[in-house]
């Protein structure tokens, strides 16, 4: 089975807080889980255009991200390759959530343990702080 390739964005606001979003109750496996915005790269898509599409769909925002690195994990019986990006100092007025999410928060890294986030997302958040 081929691996899934996804991208996640660490979006930092002007106060240095990270945007995280909660998966909707309708999600079959990840309901209630918090995550960074982003998603699966579709067949034929370039990574940059895929990330821009996902961010626009999930948040209504345009972002100019920098590449952070990769992370390999497993999703069910499939290998998942995550590509991490960051975009810092954004002045954001509001987020327009898609049907995939039912809440969002701007959080400080010291607050991350209060949210159920996958370890890969926490990895990218901490890596973005090292830039």
C-alpha positions in Angstrom: 0.0 0.0 0.0 1.4 3.4 -1.0 2.1 5.9 1.8 -0.1 9.0 2.3 1.7 12.3 2.0 0.3 15.2 3.9 1.3 18.7 4.9 0.8 20.7 8.1 1.2 24.4 8.8 2.4 25.9 12.0 0.7 29.3 11.7 1.9 31.8 14.3 0.1 35.0 15.1 1.7 38.3 16.0 1.7 37.3 19.7 3.6 34.0 18.9 0.5 31.8 19.4 -0.1 28.7 17.3 -3.4 28.1 15.4 -4.8 24.6 16.2 -8.2 23.3 15.1 -10.4 20.6 16.4 -11.7 17.8 14.1 -15.4 17.8 13.8 -17.5 15.2 15.7 -18.5 13.7 12.2 -14.9 12.6 11.5 -14.9 8.8 11.6 -11.6 8.3 13.5 -10.2 11.6 14.7 -13.3 13.3 16.1 -12.3 15.8 18.9 -8.6 15.6 18.1 -6.8 18.9 17.7 -4.5 19.5 14.8 -2.5 22.0 12.7 -4.2 23.1 9.5 -3.3 21.2 6.3 -4.1 17.9 4.6 -3.3 15.2 2.1 -1.6 16.0 -1.2 -3.9 14.9 -3.9 -2.8 13.1 -7.1 -1.2 15.5 -9.5 -0.8 18.3 -7.0 2.5 20.1 -6.2 3.2 20.3 -2.5 3.1 24.1 -2.4 -0.2 24.4 -4.2 -1.7 21.6 -2.2 -0.8 23.3 1.1 -2.2 26.7 -0.1 -5.5 24.9 -1.2 -5.8 23.1 2.2 -5.1 26.3 4.2 -7.7 28.3 2.2 -10.3 25.5 2.5 -9.8 24.9 6.2 -9.3 28.5 7.5 -10.1 31.0 4.7 -6.5 32.3 5.0 -3.7 32.8 2.5 -0.2 31.9 3.9 3.4 32.2 2.8 5.0 29.2 4.6 8.6 28.1 5.0 9.6 24.4 5.0 10.4 22.9 8.4 11.0 19.3 7.5 9.4 15.8 7.4 8.0 13.3 9.9 7.0 9.7 9.3 4.3 8.0 11.3 1.4 5.5 10.7 -2.3 6.0 10.2 -4.1 2.7 10.6 -2.2 0.3 8.4 -0.7 3.0 6.2 2.5 5.0 6.4 1.9 8.7 6.6 4.7 11.1 5.5 4.0 14.6 6.9 5.7 17.7 5.6 5.8 20.6 8.0 5.8 24.3 7.2 5.6 27.5 9.3 4.4 31.0 8.7 5.1 33.5 11.5 3.8 36.9 12.6 0.6 36.8 10.8 -2.1 39.3 11.7 -5.3 37.3 11.6 -8.7 38.8 12.2 -10.8 35.7 12.0 -10.8 32.0 10.8 -13.4 30.6 8.5 -13.6 26.9 9.5 -14.6 24.3 7.0 -16.9 21.4 7.7 -13.9 19.3 8.8 -13.4 21.3 12.0 -15.8 22.6 14.7 -13.4 24.9 16.8 -10.1 26.6 16.7 -7.8 28.1 19.3 -4.7 30.3 19.3 -2.4 28.7 21.9 1.0 29.2 23.4 3.5 26.3 23.3 3.2 26.1 27.1 -0.5 25.3 26.7 -0.1 22.4 24.1 -0.3 19.7 26.7 -3.9 20.8 27.4 -5.0 19.7 23.9 -5.0 16.2 22.3 -2.5 16.7 19.5 -0.6 14.1 17.5 3.1 14.0 18.4 4.0 15.0 14.8 2.2 18.3 15.1 3.9 19.0 18.5 7.2 18.2 16.8 6.6 20.7 14.0 5.5 23.4 16.5 8.7 23.0 18.5 10.8 22.9 15.4 9.2 26.2 14.2 10.5 27.8 17.4 14.0 26.8 16.6 14.1 28.9 13.4 
